[in-house]
Amino acid sequence: MLSELFHKFGVPFFLSVVHDPNLCISWSQFGEDTLILELISRNQSNLFSNYYVDIGAYHPSRFSNTKLLSMMGWKGMNVDPNPQSVKLFEQERPQDINLNLGVASYEGESEIYCFREGAINTFNGDMAEYFIRHGWEFMGKQKVKVLPLNQLLDTYLPDEIKDSEIGFLDIDCEGLDKDIILNLDIDRYRPYIIAVEAHDFNLMHPLAHEIVQFLIAADYQLAAYTGPTLLFRRST
């Protein structure tokens, strides 16, 4: 990570960086939050709320696509199947709705594969096997409650946000992202910005991907791509 590179250069180098007036701050793993801010700043109509929904939130600052928005006064909903992650959100973002849940295409229970590196915890068995083969330390499986995204929003989203529109929807669920977004009631819930991971996305053939097809048909534009993250902006 970039932050680890800073340490070896020492305090004077670090201070020169943070005091640079041209510094661009990012908490996201691949700079997504700066792109999100840029896309939001281009909107002149402001026909959305300053509210985020973070599915697979993981941590209130590390690799967070919503930390920067939170610091700017946005509020939101943070959802993660790891109870330790939710405790961190309760401590650092008590103004938010923080839910210890998984999100899937059905209601019930599901087994999550847990790793020492909590950022790669996943419900996807194939992805878990991939991580194990590549040396990530596996800690075991545990059962957690899961809900479909529509049901979660119906149940927990504040009424005033339902009456306006979500400003930013973030989906980072290590392998279940496509199933989750394709099952979203996009006619009812129309976030202004959507970030969703797509590890099988091919930049040479963007329109071949199901997520791209689904959101373009719903009047979204593919606005940016960084790391495994696709960023979409609603056209109207």
C-alpha positions in Angstrom: 0.0 0.0 0.0 1.1 3.6 -0.7 0.9 4.5 3.1 3.5 1.8 3.8 5.9 3.3 1.3 5.7 6.7 3.1 7.1 5.2 6.3 10.5 4.3 4.9 11.2 7.9 3.8 10.8 9.3 7.3 8.9 12.2 9.0 10.3 15.1 7.0 9.2 13.5 3.7 5.7 12.8 5.2 5.4 16.4 6.5 6.4 17.8 3.1 3.6 15.7 1.5 0.8 16.6 4.0 1.7 20.3 3.8 1.6 20.4 0.0 -1.5 22.6 -0.9 -2.0 20.4 -4.0 -2.3 17.2 -2.0 -5.3 15.0 -2.9 -6.5 12.9 0.0 -7.9 9.5 -0.5 -9.0 6.7 1.8 -10.1 4.3 -1.0 -7.9 1.4 -2.0 -7.7 2.7 -5.7 -8.7 6.3 -5.3 -12.4 5.8 -5.9 -13.4 8.4 -3.4 -11.7 11.2 -5.3 -13.4 10.1 -8.5 -16.8 10.0 -6.6 -16.2 13.5 -5.4 -15.4 14.7 -8.9 -18.6 13.2 -10.3 -20.7 14.7 -7.6 -19.1 18.1 -8.0 -20.2 18.1 -11.7 -23.9 17.8 -10.8 -25.6 21.2 -10.9 -29.2 20.1 -10.1 -28.4 18.4 -6.8 -31.4 16.1 -7.2 -30.1 13.6 -4.7 -29.5 13.5 -0.9 -26.1 13.7 0.8 -26.5 10.1 1.8 -24.5 7.0 1.1 -25.2 3.2 1.4 -22.1 1.2 1.8 -22.6 -2.6 1.3 -19.6 -4.5 2.5 -18.3 -1.4 4.3 -15.5 -3.3 6.1 -13.8 -0.4 7.9 -14.7 3.3 8.6 -11.4 4.5 7.1 -9.2 1.7 5.7 -10.1 1.1 2.0 -13.2 3.2 2.6 -15.1 4.7 -0.3 -17.3 6.7 2.1 -14.8 8.1 4.6 -14.3 11.3 2.6 -18.0 11.9 2.2 -18.5 11.3 5.9 -15.9 13.9 6.7 -17.7 16.3 4.4 -20.9 16.0 6.4 -22.7 13.1 4.6 -24.5 10.5 6.5 -25.4 7.0 5.6 -25.8 3.3 6.1 -22.9 0.9 6.6 -23.5 -2.8 6.2 -21.0 -5.6 6.9 -21.3 -9.2 8.1 -18.3 -8.9 10.4 -19.5 -7.7 13.9 -16.1 -6.3 14.7 -16.3 -4.1 11.6 -19.7 -2.8 12.7 -18.4 -2.0 16.2 -15.8 0.2 14.5 -18.5 2.0 12.6 -20.5 2.5 15.7 -17.5 4.1 17.4 -16.4 6.3 14.5 -19.7 7.0 12.8 -22.4 7.0 15.4 -24.6 9.3 13.3 -24.9 6.5 10.7 -27.1 3.4 10.5 -24.6 0.5 11.1 -25.9 -3.0 10.4 -24.3 -6.4 11.1 -25.7 -8.2 8.0 -24.7 -9.8 4.8 -26.4 -9.0 1.5 -27.4 -11.7 -1.0 -30.1 -12.5 -3.5 -32.2 -14.2 -0.8 -33.2 -13.9 2.9 -31.8 -16.3 5.4 -28.4 -17.4 6.6 -25.2 -17.9 4.7 -21.6 -19.0 5.5 -18.9 -16.4 5.2 -15.3 -17.4 4.7 -13.2 -15.3 7.1 -9.5 -14.4 6.6 -7.0 -12.6 8.8 -7.1 -9.9 6.2 -10.7 -9.0 6.8 -11.0 -6.9 3.6 -11.2 -10.2 1.6 -13.9 -12.0 3.6 -16.3 -13.5 1.2 -19.5 -15.5 0.8 -18.2 -16.9 -2.5 -16.6 -20.3 -2.1 -14.6 -20.1 -5.4 -13.1 -16.8 -4.5 -12.3 -18.1 -1.0 -10.4 -21.0 -2.5 -8.6 -18.6 -4.8 -7.4 -16.6 -1.8 -6.3 -19.7 0.1 -4.3 -21.0 -2.9 -2.5 -17.6 -3.0 -1.4 -17.8 0.6 -4.0 -15.7 2.4 -4.5 -17.0 6.0 -7.9 -18.6 6.3 -9.6 -18.2 9.8 -12.7 -20.4 9.3 -16.3 -20.0 8.3 -19.3 -18.6 10.3 -23.0 -18.2 9.6 -24.5 -14.7 9.3 -27.9 -13.4 8.5 -28.3 -12.1 4.9 -31.0 -10.0 3.2 -31.6 -9.0 -0.4 -30.6 -5.4 -1.1 -34.1 -4.3 -1.9 -35.4 -5.7 1.4 -32.6 -4.1 3.3 -33.3 -0.7 1.8 -37.1 -1.1 2.3 -36.5 -1.9 6.0 -33.7 0.3 7.1 -33.4 3.3 4.8 -34.9 6.4 6.4 -38.2 7.6 4.9 -36.8 11.0 4.0 -34.1 9.3 1.9 -36.7 7.1 0.2 -38.6 10.2 -0.7 -35.4 11.8 -2.2 -32.7 9.7 -3.7 -29.5 8.0 -2.4 -26.4 10.1 -3.4 -24.0 7.2 -3.5 -24.4 3.4 -3.4 -21.2 1.3 -2.8 -21.2 -2.5 -3.4 -18.0 -4.3 -2.4 -18.9 -7.9 -1.6 -16.0 -10.0 -2.9 -17.7 -12.1 -5.6 -21.4 -11.4 -5.0 -21.4 -7.9 -6.4 -23.0 -8.8 -9.7 -25.8 -10.8 -8.1 -26.5 -7.9 -5.7 -26.6 -5.1 -8.2 -28.6 -7.1 -10.8 -31.3 -7.7 -8.2 -31.6 -4.1 -7.2 -35.0 -2.5 -8.0 -33.4 0.2 -10.1 -36.7 1.8 -10.9 -37.4 2.4 -7.3 -33.9 3.1 -5.9 -31.9 5.2 -8.3 -28.7 6.3 -6.6 -26.9 9.2 -8.3 -23.5 7.4 -8.2 -23.0 3.7 -8.0 -19.7 1.9 -7.3 -19.6 -1.8 -7.8 -16.7 -4.3 -8.0 -16.4 -6.4 -11.2 -13.3 -8.6 -11.1 -14.2 -10.1 -14.5 -14.6 -6.7 -16.3 -12.7 -6.4 -19.6 -11.9 -2.8 -20.5 -11.5 -3.7 -24.2 -15.2 -4.9 -24.2 -17.0 -2.9 -21.6 -20.5 -3.4 -23.1 -20.1 -7.2 -22.8 -20.4 -7.1 -19.0 -23.8 -7.8 -17.4 -23.4 -5.0 -14.9 -22.7 -2.4 -17.6 -25.6 -3.7 -19.7 -28.0 -3.6 -16.7 -27.1 0.0 -15.6 -26.9 1.5 -19.1 -30.4 0.2 -19.8 -31.4 2.0 -16.6 -30.0 5.3 -17.9 -26.7 5.2 -16.2 -23.3 6.1 -17.7 -20.1 4.2 -17.0 -18.1 7.2 -15.8 -14.8 5.6 -14.5 -13.0 2.4 -13.9 -10.2 1.9 -11.3 -8.8 -1.3 -9.8 -11.8 -3.7 -9.9 -14.3 -0.9 -9.3 -16.8 0.4 -11.9 -18.2 3.8 -11.2 -21.6 4.8 -12.8 -23.4 8.1 -12.8 -27.1 8.5 -13.4 -27.8 10.4 -16.6 -30.9 12.2 -15.4 
